[in-house]
Amino acid sequence: MIPVLVADDHGFIRAGVEAVLRGSRFQVVAATASGEETLAAIATHDPAIVLLDINMPGMNGVQALEALRAKGDKRAVVLLTAGINDRQLLAVMRAGVEGIVYKDGAEGGLVDVLEKVHSGGRAIDSALLQRALDLSLSTETGGPLERLNQRERRIARLVARGMRNRDIGTELGIGEGTVKVYLHAMYQKLGIENRTELALLAVNDPGE
């Protein structure tokens, strides 16, 4: 069984999630009602996946995710929400959320989402990804690449020129494997999935 922690301040939602997962290979090992409780329960129960409500009293889901990532914890986090505003979307994408599930209709696709993130994928609707990208381009006064360091920004611009990892490594005097490590870290920082999205950000960066 794959251990899952469910964080939501409404008991009927927690019970509903347990009911949906019953009979699957996912098992709820802990249920919490606030961000503070969630971080403590993660340390105690070590779940493989955290199913996290965005709006909770005290430390909300966004803050809990950011606190988790600040500790260097990279376990899969899936947001369960009735709705997500622009500020929340940008924050969770930057923090590296693996999935976003709307409560309305979650019973029909929750197990599939958990399967996808457990296998290392992301389960975020394409419309949300596009919205996050548009927001990033329109709201970052310092440019969409401002969260990257100097070396990462240079890599992003070489990607935008269509260069392969091997060629980028040759250009910078580093190995192809090192370029891949850099790219993965950059995707996490920017809340994107691939080099196509990275190239788009680089093209729109005023620092170029």
Disulfide bonds with the S-S distance in Angstrom:
none
